[in-house]
Amino acid sequence: MQPDPHSSFVDIFHPRTSYEAGIIRETLKQEGINVYINNENFANTGMVIGTGMDTMKVMVPRTDADKARDLIEQLGFVK
């Protein structure tokens, strides 16, 4: 489910792979954080390299950003 584009979601992390994105998404969801991965489907195609659409972005509500960043760091991923 994609959030309302006018909501206060912020970009907190750029996963390098779909696997990494999935681990992060499920961890944040388990902690009650609403999360979506922007550009996940485009990044998997490899057909839009260089357009900016090839970069996945972990998006969370601004109010949960610090907690989400801490959880991602605990998983061992660094920005």
N, C-alpha and C positions, 0 to 999 in steps of 0.2 A: 504494500500500500504506500503510495507516494503522499507525503504531507502537502498541505495547502502551500503553494509557492510564496504566499505572503506571510507565512508563519515565521517564527524566530529561530529556525534551525541554522546551525553553524557547522562549517567544515572543520573537523578536528584532526583528521588523519588521512593519509593516502596509502592504502594497502598496495603492495606490489603484485599480489596474486589474488585470484578468486578464493583460493583456500584460506589465505590470511584474512580476507574480507569476511568469509563465512564464520571463522572462529571469533573474530571481533564482534560481528553482528549477534551471534548467539550468546556470547558472554554478556554483552550489554543488555540484551533482552532479558536474560535471566536475572539481571540486577534491576529490572523494572525501568530501564531507559528506552524510550522510543527512539529507534534508529533506522536509518535506511542508507543504502550504499548508492550514491549518485554515480551514473555512468557505468554501472556494473556490466550491463549487457553490451554496451558499446565497446568497453575495454576488452571483453572476451572475444570480440570478432577480429581484432587486429586490423580492421579495415579503415580505421579513422586516425591512424598514427599521425601525430603532428597537428591535429586539429584542436587539442585540448580536451576532446571527448574521450581520449584514451586513458585518462587519469581517473581512477576510482577515488571517491571521496566519502569518508564516513561522516554522515550528517546526524546531529543530535540537537535537541532543544538547547538553546543558550543556557538555560538554568541547570542543565545536567552536564555541561561541557567539561568542567573541572573533574567531576567524578568519573566521567567516561575516559578522559585522558589518563587519569590515574590507573584505571582498570586496564587500559591498553598497555600502559607501561609495565604493570604487574605481569601481563602476559608475555613480556619480553620484547615487545615491538617498540621501536623508537622512531620518532619522526625525523 
